[in-house]
Amino acid sequence: MSLIMLVWLILLPVAAMAQSLVLPDDILPDAQRQEGVEAIDDRPRTNWHNDHYGPVASSSISSTTPGVDLLPPFGDNLFAGGFRGTMADGLNRDYRIKPGDQVTLRAWGAVEFDRVVPVDAQGNIFLPSIGPLAVQGLSHGELDARVRAAIQSIYPDNVQVYTNLQGVQPVGVYVTGYVHSPGRYAGTPSDSILYFLDQAGGIDNALGSYRRVKLMRQGQHLASFDLYRFLLDGSIARPQLRDGDTIVVEERGPSIAVTGDVERAYRYELLTNQLSGSELVTLARLKSGVSHALLRGQRATGPMATYLTLAEFVGRQIRPGDEVIFSADHQEDTIVVTLEGSFMGPSRFALPIDARLGELLDAVAVQQNMSASGNVSIRRESVALQQKQALEDSLRRLETTYLGASSATDEEAQIRVREAELIQTFVARARQLEPSGRLVVASDQGVADIRLQDGDVVTLPEASDSVLISGEVVVPQAMVFQTGAGLDHYLEAAGGLTQRGDDDHILVVRQNGAVRNADDVALQPGDEILVMPKVPTKNLQLATSLTQILYQIAVATKVAVDL
């Protein structure tokens, strides 16, 4: 047995699993080749169905998917909305009065006064004719009740009281840690921490944490914030800030990368050492139709990668450093096909995935003598893409061949310039055309019973008594079909060819989508006569290229492009 055959036997199980292998650069001498034949062990050395497959280096885990290292963290657009735009007025219902605040006091009846009084350093306000009243730490609603009780304790009858917290003392809060511009920023005690973080330029996406933000007061940890909760459901703690408080953004913790068919392709930070698959699905918001997830990362036993159904994945635990790629990886057992043209009944059909054209046509009712059932055709998206790509390739070759050609004389250079202008104009117009994707399935031998594809549009044309004349004719029009009338009859009825019309290149487009040279076919009802334009150049090679592309466009779009 030759060495090539032995190597093939070794690699066969690996190739079956679609793994990529690289052969050694060096080749053994003949003597070593013979000695090593009996030493080759062709037994499978790897369980390819195991999560831990192949000698994958740890450094390559995160780089197997291009761009995964560049994924932004979840929440990276949080500070694009402008939290810093408007400072709060500090008068929310939970605000607690502190020294420096301004309180409006009004009383009328048995006693009258109207003034704005400050909250002094001891937390008191001074009520005329009554004395100091402690208000520090009270809410707005509690303030009104406290003042009313104090005044009525002296003037129990015929006294009305009104209080209002007019203004609050501004505070300066330090923002530090992993933010873009650490510093001391002004605000009010009622401002959210998002207001101060935004003033500091937001969280550093490279290193900062969106889940570990803390508020420090006089060296003591006062509160913690998980901004994921705000991003997901809008909830965030609103502690009342004081002058000198410090907001600290900690370093980002371990994270997992999520890509594929998801609405939110980000790196998600973990608060603990693992996250359930169901929690990750909630965070990432999967797109419709997702059926599988590829989970890969590092475990104590080495690199791991496993392909799971979505039901299996939600029960798995995701570890720090893992990468998850969601995908819609299942074949539907039905396809949807649309019917257009002359028929009776519904126009859309949900069919088995292996349905064929003949089965569909047998199930469609048509009116006798009104449908040209022998001229069925199909518009298929994959065919349109192929036609578009083929046309683009032809146009690119045309540009490459002629736009870069050199000239030997000034006269030839001028000709080249005119040809270049012609080509550029033609290419620009041709690229705007959209191929129909028409698939010809009917011929003289009958209708081909091909397998249908999802999204197919089956055209069952109506029986026609006319012939359409278009392209380079004086009066494009439709005429009643006359038995025995030839091509010249219809062209003369359309006023003949224009000066740009090419009588050597006239096409006939059948109802079934087939395109034929007019010299090779007998006209039928429903045909379209398409007169192609002349190519305005004496360069035979260029004229041939342009003519071929014009034919290509006519077949794909049923349009005669005028140069």
N, C-alpha and C positions, 0 to 999 in steps of 0.2 A: 504493500500500500504506500502511495506517495505521501510525502510530507504535506503537500497541499491538501490532500484528502483528509489527513489526520487533523490538520488545523481546522478544516471545515467541520468535522465531526465535533470538535471541541466547542467551536463557536456557535454551532447550530442551535442549542437550547438558549443561548444568550440572545442570538438574533431573533428568536421567536418572541422574546419578551421586549423587543424593540429597544434594547440598550445599545449605546454607542461605545464601540471599542476601538482602540488604536493599536496597530501592530508595531512591534519593536522596529527601530530604525536599522539595527544591524542584522545581517543574515549569516547564519551559521555556515562554516565550511562544510564541504561534502562529507568529510570523515566524521565530524561531530554530528552531522545530520543523521548518519546511519546509526551511530552509537546511541543517539537519544531517542530513537523510534520506540524501543521497548519500554523506555522509562516514562513515556507520556501517560498521564492518568486522565482518561476522558470522562470520568464520572462527574456529575454535577457537583460543584464545590460551594454553591450558594443556594439557599432557599429563597427564590425570588418572590415568594408569597409572604415572606416575613417582613415586619416593619423595618428591620435593620438590614438593608440590602447594600451590597457593594462597599468597596473601600473608599468612602467619601470623606475627604478631609474636613475637619470641623470648620476651617476657614472658608469653605466653599458653600456652606449651607445657606448663608444669607445672600450669596451672589448668584445662585442658580436662576433666579428670576431677575431679568434686567430691570434696574431701577428701583428694586425693593429697598435698597439702602437710602434712596432719596425720598422715600415716602414721608410726607409731613405727619406730625403728630395730630391725633384727633383733638380738635379745638384750635387749630392754627389760625383760623379766620375769626376767632372770637373778638379780637380787638380791632376788627375792621369796621365795626358799626359806630364807633365814636362815643364811648361812654363818657369821655372827658368833655363832651360838648356842652352839657348843662349841669351846673352845680345844684344840688338839692337845696330847698329853702329851710330844711331842718325841722319842719313842722308836721312830721308824720305822727300818727296816733300813739306810737310807742316811744316817742322821744321823752327823755327824762331831763327835767330842768337842772341846770348847773350854774355856778357863779359866772357872771358876765352876761347872762341872757337878759332881754328886755321884756317887761310885762306891762301891758296896758290895763289900767284899773279905772272903772267907771261905777259910780254909785249915785243914786238919786232917790229922793223921798225925804225921810227923816234926816239923812245926811247926804251931802253932795260933794263929789270930787271927780276929777277927770285928769289923769296924768299917766305918764310912762315912768315906771320905776325899774331900776336895775336890781338884779340878784347880786347881793354883796358877797364878799369873800367867805362869809360864814354861811352862805346859802339862804339868807333871809331877804324879804322885801319889807319896806316900811309902809304901813297903812296909816294915813293921817288920822289923828285923834285916837288911834288904837295902839300903834306900836309895831315892833318887828314881828314878822310871821315867817317861820321856817317853811320853805318851799322846795329846797334842793331834793332831787330824786323823784319829784312828783311828775306824773304825766299831765297832759293838758287838761283832761277831764277831771283829774283829781285836784288840779290847781283851782278850778272854778269852785268846787265844793269846799275846799279848805278856806278860801277867801270869804265865801258867802257865810260860812259858819262863824268865822272870826268877827265879821261885821255885825251879824245878827246877834252875836252874844252880847254886844254893847247896845245895839239898836234893834230890838226884837221885832218892832212893828213898822210897817210902811217903809221898807227899804228894798230897793231893787239893785242887783249887783251884776256887773258884766266884766269878764276878764278875757284877755287874749294874749297869747305868747307872740310878741311882735317880731322878735329877731333873736338869733342865737349867736353865740360866740364862735368864730371860726377856729378851726384846729389845723395844726400842722402834723402830718403823718409821714413817717419814714417808710420808704419802699426799698427793699433790698433783696439780695439773693439773686436768682437767675432771671433777671429782667434786663431789658436793653439799656435803660437809663436809671440806675439807682439814684435816690435822692430824697429830699424832703419836699412834700407837696401839700398845698393848702386845699382845704375843703370844709365841709360842715360835719358835725357829729353824726348826721343821718345819712351821709353819702355811703354808697356801697363800696366794698373793697375793689370792685371792678372799676370804679371811677378813679381810684388811686393807681391801680395797676395800669390802666390805660394811659394815665399821665406819665407813667414811667416807661412808656413805649411798648407795654405788653410783655408777655412771657417770652423768654428766649426759647425758640422752637428747637434749637439744637441740644440744649441741656436742661431747660426748665421743666418743672412738673406742673401739670394741670390738675393734679389730684392731691397734691401736698402743699397747700398754702396755709400758713398759720399767722395768727395775730398775737403779738407779744405786747405786754404792758408792764413796765417797770421790771423787765427781766423774767416775768412769769408768762407761761403759755396760757392765753385767754380763750382762743377758739381756733378751730381747724376748718378748712374749706375744701370741698371736692367739687371742682368746676364742671366735672362731667354731669353732676346732678343738675346744674344750671343749664347745660347744653341740651340735656335730654328732656327735662320736664320743667325747667324754669325756676326751680327752687334753689334758694341760697340764703344762708343765715345773714341777718342784718343787725349785728351788734352795734351799740352806740359807741362811736369812737371818741377818744380823748386826745388832747394835744400831747404829742410825744409818743403816741402808739407806733408800733413798727409792724409792717406787713412783710413777711419773709416768704419768698418762693423757693422751695427746696429743689434739690437736684432731681431730675426725672428718674423714676424707678425703672425696674425691668418692664419690657414691653413686648408685644407680639405684633407682627406685620400681617395685614389683611389686604388681599388684592383679589382680582377676578371680577365676577359678576355681582358686584356689591355697589350700593349707592354711596358708601363712605369707605373709600380705600385709604386707610390711614395706619399709623402705628398706634396701638392702643396700650396705654399704660396700665399696669396691674398694681392693685393695692396690696395683694398678698402674692404668694408664690404660684398661684394657679387661678384659672378662670374656667368656668364650665362652658361647654360648647353652646348651650342655650343662651347664656349671657352674652356671648360674643355675637351670636346671630341677632340679638336685640340691638347691640351696639352698631353693627355693620349695616343693618337694613338690606337684606338680600334683594336682588332683582327677581322679577317674576321668572319662574321656570327653573330656578337653581335646584339641582338634584344631588350634587356631590361636593365634597370638600377634600382637597389634598392637604394633609397635615404633615409638616416635617420640622425637624429640629434636632436637638441633642438630648440624649438620655444617658444614664449612668453606663449603659452597655454600648454606647456609641451613637453614631448618626442614625436617625430614624425618619422614615417617610412612609405614610400609609394613605391609601385612597379609600374614603368612606362615603357611604350614602349619607344624605342629610339627617336621616333618622338616627343613624349610628353616631354621627358627629355630635349631635346635641348632648349625648351622654358622656362624651369624652372630656377629659381635663386638659386644658391648654396650659403649657408651661412657659416661663419667661424665655424669650429668644425664639419661640416657635414662629413659623410662617404658615399662614392658612390661605389657600387659594380656592375660592368658591367657583363652581362652574355649572352651567346647564348642560349636563352630559347624559342625556337620555333621548331616545328616539320616540316620538309620538307614534301611537298606533293608528292614527287617522290623519288624513290630509284634507285640506279645503280647496276645492276647485270651483272656479267661476265659469258660468256659461253665458255667452253673449251672442246676439244675432236673432234669428228667427226660430222660435220654439215656444212651447206652452209649458207653464209650470214655474217652479222656483228657479232662481238664477245661481244659487250657491248650493254646493253639495259637500257634505262631510262623508268622505269615503275611506275605506280601509287603505292602509299604507301601500298595499300591493295592487290597488285597483288599476284597471287598464281602460284605455279609451273606448274600446268596444263595449265594455260593460256600461259605461256612462251613456253612450249614445243609444244603447238598447233601452235605457230607462227614461229617455227623454221623449216626450210627445211632440210631434211636429204636425203642422197642417199640410195636407197633401198638396203638392205642386207649388208650395210657397217657400219651402226651404231647400237650399242647394246642399243637401246632406253629403253629396259626393265631393264637396269642396271644403271640407272641414280643415281648420288649421289651429295651431296652438301658439299663444304668446307665452313665452317662458323667460323668467328673469335671468336664469343662467345663460341662456342663448343671447339675450341682450347684452350681458356683460362680456361675453366672448366676442360679439360683433363690435362692441365699443373698443375692446382691447386690440382687436385686429385692425380696426380703422386707425387707432392711435399709433400703432406700430408702423402702418403704411405712411402716415403723415410724418412721423419722425424720420423714417428713411428718406422721404422726399426732401425734408429740410436738410438732413445731413449730406445728401448727395449733391444738391444743387446750390445751397446757400453758401457753401464754403469753397466752391470751385474757383480756380484762378483764371485770369484772362491774359492772353498774349499781346493783344493790341488794344488801343483806346476804343476802337469801334466795337470790339468784342466785349470790352468792359461795360460799355453802355447797354449792350444787349443783355449782359448778365444782370445789370441793375434793374432793367425792366422785368426780366424773368423773376428776379428775387421779389420785386414788389407784387407780381402776380401770385407767386407761391405763398407769400406771407398773408395776403388777403384771402386766398383760397383756404389755407390751413386754418385761419382764424374762424372762418365761417363754417368749415367742415367740423371743427371741434365742438361747435354749439349744437350739432344735430344729435338727436337721441335715437339709437336703433330701436326697432320695434320688438326685437326678439322673436320674430315669427318663425315657427318651426313647421316646415312643410311635411304633412303626414298623408296627404291625398295624392294619388297619381292615377294613371290609366288602369293600373292593376287593382285599384281599390284604396281603402283607408287602412293605413298601418295600425295595428292594434298594439300601440306602445304603452308602457307603464306611465301613469300620470305622476306628476310631482306636486308637492304642496305649493300653492300659489299659481298654478297653471290657469290661464284664461283660454277656454276652448271657444273658438268662433265657429258658429254654425250659420253661414251667411244666408241671407234671403235670396231666393231665386230672382235674377235680374234680367231685364229685357233691354238693357242699355250697354253702351260702350263709352268709356270716359277717355277723352284725348287731353293730355296735359304735357307739360314740359315746354320745349321751344317751338310752340305753334302760335299763330297770330291770335286766335280766339280759343283758349282752352274751354272745353264744354263737354257735356254728356249728350250722346245721340242714341236714338233707338237702334237696336241691333237689326241689321238687314241680312237675311240669309243670302250667302253668295257674294256679298260685298267684300271687296278686298281692302288692304291697308290704305291704298291711294285714295279710295272713296272717302274714308273718314278723315284723312289728313286734309283733303281739299275742302271738306265741309267745315273744317276748323280754320280755314283761311290759309292753309299751307304753312310751311316752316318759316320761322323768323330768319333773319340774316345769320343768327348765331346757331341755328338748328343744324344738326349733323345728320344728313339723310342716310349715312352709312351706319349709324349707331342709333337704332330705334328698338326699344324694348317693349315687351308685352307682359304685364303683370296679371297673373291669373287670380281668381277669387281665393284659391287655396294658398296664396302667398308665393307660388312659384314664379320665377322671372325667366323669360325666354327671349331670344333674339326674334324680332318680328319676321325675319326672313325664313325662320324654321318652323313656324306654327300657323295654323289656321285660326282665325279669330272666332271667339265664342262669346255668348252673352255674359256680361259681367266683367269682361276684360278691361284693362286700362292700358292705353297706348301711351308710352312715355318716350318723348323725343329728347335725346341727350344733346347737350351743347357741344359746339366745336371747341377744340383746345386751341387758344390763340397763340400758338408758338410754332416756329419752324424747326425747333430742336426736336428731332424725331424721338430721341431717348426720353426727353422730358414729356413730350406729347403722349408717348406710350404709358409712362408712369401716371400722368394725370388721368388718362382715359381709364386705366385700371382702377384708380381710386374712385372715379365717378361711377363706374359700374358697381363698385363695392358699396358706395353710399346709396345708390338706387336700389340695390337688393335689400339693404338693411333698413332703409327709411321710406322707400317708394317716393323719393324726391330727386328731381334732376337739378343738381346744384349748378347755377349759372356762374361761370368764371368771370 
